[in-house]
Structures are given as C-alpha cells and as structure tokens.
Amino acid sequence: MSTAVRKIKYVKMTDSELKALGCTDIEEMISEDFGVPGTDERDAFDREAEAFILAERLKEERRKAGLTQEQLAALAKFSK
C-alpha cells in the first residue's frame, strides 16, 4: 500500500479578491450574528469563546501529559 503526499500551495489573497469570490470576512460574520464589539451580546460571545479555547487547550495539554481529569484535579488540588 502506498501513501501519496499532497503538497498544498497557499495563495495570499486580498480582501477584495476574497469578496469577489463570495467569501465573507469572519469578523463580519461574527458581528452579524453576535453584534459589533462593545455590545453586551458580543462581549458575552467573546467571553464564552475565550473560555472554550482555554478549556480545549487545557484538555490538549492534560492528554499530552497522559492524565485523566481526576488525576489533573488531584494534582491541582481541585474536586468536583
């Protein structure tokens, strides 16, 4: 069984080129759904997104260390 290696070429595109292809800027999409920065709804979204990212990083590092949630909690002196 052979494995094929695909090389992917990345191309930097300008905002106007992306828009011409029908792509929407991520900031525009978030603002449309959760409001512009500084609004209560957007601030709540930003806090929840940062909490999610932190939790995912912690999970990744815990798994790299080969620890269960219970083991990490014991090491950190936390309990459920």
CORKA-V870676 format. One record per residue. N is the residue number from 1. PHI is phi in degrees with one decimal (none if undefined). PSI is psi in radians with two decimals (* if undefined). OMEGA is omega in whole degrees, 0 to 359 (* if undefined). Layout:
[[N PHI PSI OMEGA] [N PHI PSI OMEGA]]
//
This chain:
[[1 none 2.21 180] [2 -102.6 2.67 176] [3 -114.3 2.32 180] [4 -93.7 2.45 177] [5 -106.2 2.13 179] [6 -101.6 2.28 174] [7 -99.4 2.24 181] [8 -106.0 2.25 178] [9 -96.8 2.19 178] [10 -97.6 2.38 181] [11 -120.9 2.24 177] [12 -81.6 2.17 180] [13 -117.0 2.61 177] [14 -78.3 2.86 178] [15 -58.0 -0.72 181] [16 -67.0 -0.63 177] [17 -66.1 -0.71 178] [18 -64.6 -0.76 179] [19 -63.1 -0.65 179] [20 -63.1 -0.49 178] [21 -86.7 -0.01 179] [22 89.7 0.20 179] [23 -81.2 2.50 179] [24 -110.5 2.39 177] [25 -62.7 2.41 182] [26 -60.6 -0.64 179] [27 -62.7 -0.69 178] [28 -63.4 -0.73 181] [29 -65.1 -0.78 180] [30 -65.0 -0.75 180] [31 -62.8 -0.65 179] [32 -64.8 -0.71 183] [33 -84.1 -0.60 189] [34 -123.0 0.07 180] [35 90.7 2.92 181] [36 -78.4 2.73 178] [37 -53.7 2.42 180] [38 102.4 -0.29 176] [39 -83.2 2.72 181] [40 -57.8 -0.77 182] [41 -64.5 -0.73 180] [42 -69.2 -0.72 179] [43 -60.4 -0.71 178] [44 -64.2 -0.75 178] [45 -60.2 -0.81 181] [46 -61.7 -0.74 178] [47 -63.1 -0.78 180] [48 -65.9 -0.66 179] [49 -65.6 -0.74 179] [50 -66.2 -0.67 178] [51 -64.2 -0.71 178] [52 -63.1 -0.80 181] [53 -61.8 -0.76 179] [54 -61.9 -0.76 179] [55 -62.7 -0.71 179] [56 -66.8 -0.68 178] [57 -64.8 -0.76 179] [58 -61.7 -0.76 179] [59 -61.6 -0.76 180] [60 -61.8 -0.80 181] [61 -67.8 -0.65 178] [62 -62.3 -0.77 179] [63 -66.3 -0.69 177] [64 -59.9 -0.63 180] [65 -79.2 -0.12 179] [66 73.2 0.53 182] [67 -106.4 2.56 170] [68 -84.2 2.96 177] [69 -61.5 -0.70 181] [70 -64.6 -0.72 179] [71 -65.0 -0.75 178] [72 -63.8 -0.74 179] [73 -60.6 -0.73 179] [74 -64.2 -0.75 179] [75 -63.7 -0.63 181] [76 -86.4 -0.04 181] [77 61.8 0.73 174] [78 -112.3 2.78 172] [79 -139.4 2.91 182] [80 -70.6 * *]]
//
